[in-house]
Amino acid sequence: MSTALPERDGREAVVTLDRREGPFGEVVLRQRGRHFEIIANGCFLMDTADGRSERLLIQAALDELDRAGSSGSIGGIVERPSVLIGGLGVGFSLAYAVAEPRWGRIAIVERETAIIDWHRTGPLGAFSGGALEDERVAVLHTDLLEYLAAADGERYHALCLDIDNGPDWTVTDANAGLYGPDGLAVLWHRLQPGGVLAVWSAQPSPAFEEALRAAGFSGVATHEIPVSRGVPDVVHLARRAG
């Protein structure tokens, strides 16, 4: 990682720790005071200041599986349910999933080599807490859209997606298709019957709720998480009927 002189942003020093160019553009790791933030192609993606909504992404999916289940199982699933998390980010979602023993297989899809490196050998490892080494975790170093589109792809009990700032605010233009009819059809087919889709967003999206219903999902709901400024973060939740 590179060392840089700090910039001033208000009263906080902002230090660029690493900057890389990859097949999807530029990705930057910055430190702002005692927090770290990831910038993708000039767009703020996430930081380590508050991981409540990233954790709720995982908890809401598990709660929804549990709600439809009977005693001693989750969502009628005897074995521990599997979860696919797209992307790694600052590691809050993965660490939270690993801390829950009820999850079985935990697949984490991350396309950026730099972000994986920042967890394995850099400062973000403090936030993922060694979760990459958990025996249930499989790190899939690939683009989420390509992985989901594979014809022989694995089905999961839960899909927890946090690759954009939301359905209406994508990090790359190519991601927009994931939230439309074709992309939602792919997500539906990648879920086990009775499985749950959870999508993180920096703002509510009524249009996305309607798109989920139109794509055949049931139980569509939006969980809001208050933030210090502006509109709340949300987790959009939906289920593939059994």
Secondary structure, DSSP 8 states (H G I E B T S, - for coil): ------EEETTEEEEEEEEEEETTEEEEEEEETTEEEEEETTEEEEESS--HHHHHHHHHHHHHHHHT--TTSBTTBSS---EEEE--TTSHHHHHHHT-TT---EEEE---HHHHHHHHTSTTHHHHTTGGGSTTEEEE-S-HHHHHH-TT---EEEEEE-SSS-TTS-SSGGGGGGGSHHHHHHHHHTEEEEEEEEEEESS--HHHHHHHHHTT-EEEEEEEE--SSSS-EEEEEEE---
